[in-house]
Amino acid sequence: MDHVIWNQTPNNTNARESAHANVNRDGCNLSLLAGIIRGCDFDKRSWENSYRNKSDLVKSIQAERTEKRRKGKQPVLPSNKTKKKKNNSNENDENLQIDQQQNRVALEKLNIQKQINDELERKITLLEKRKQLMN
């Protein structure tokens, strides 16, 4: 974790723990519909008050990194795009294998269902012949 983000996060969980008590202020032992509506209202209020636009934080982190590179004259590290492409191709291969395996299983199920249907047809024809013989 970047040290700038680490320093800007609170060192306790008081806000998170007090959120549970704040929900109960809107009411307890409510019907399902009333609870959903009041919970929705609470979520809107709590998100509107606590949401921060983190783009400024990201910009300050990036500016700090570029400043460090300039001072230390560190070369810009190469991106991991080639690794991502390899990972994506591996994931695609795995997904393809999974799809093929699922297709094989589906085909086996269809074959089994066909065999069951064929057996049922034979039983039906035998029962019809038996009925004709009995009459």
Steps between C-alpha positions, in 0.01 A plus 500: 500500500629842413614696806296807404178299503608326820557834674163638388292209630370520857679293762179381668163353407279739697318631192423151375382380839276802554332438163321197648349715775401769251290254300290423806415868545265480203291238675491146634241223464376638168312312232705369211396777261551777755841358592608490135384857438663636815819305429511645149455850640775438755737374228437811291565730795813319615655475151427862414673617815797264496587468131829658401624550150829309506631636170691773687664235716605300194637812334705588809642147518597508132656843538701380798627199305606709201673744732694214660607374157623844400696548820648153507520475120348155520403351166135450437419136563357309203133425516367151552295501181683200356436303816135594489475382141654167597265471795206587276601236248538246780158597633354472150654154461361394837158642413508318167588172672221550751252574220610190311463288811154643565403424140619139541297463819193647330544261207528203737182612674321521167618151404381359832163674459472356149566150633235548769251621238577201277440262791172671581388469138581128504303455823206687354499288185522182710212615719291581191569154352415338832174696516412392146567134587288520813201641315 
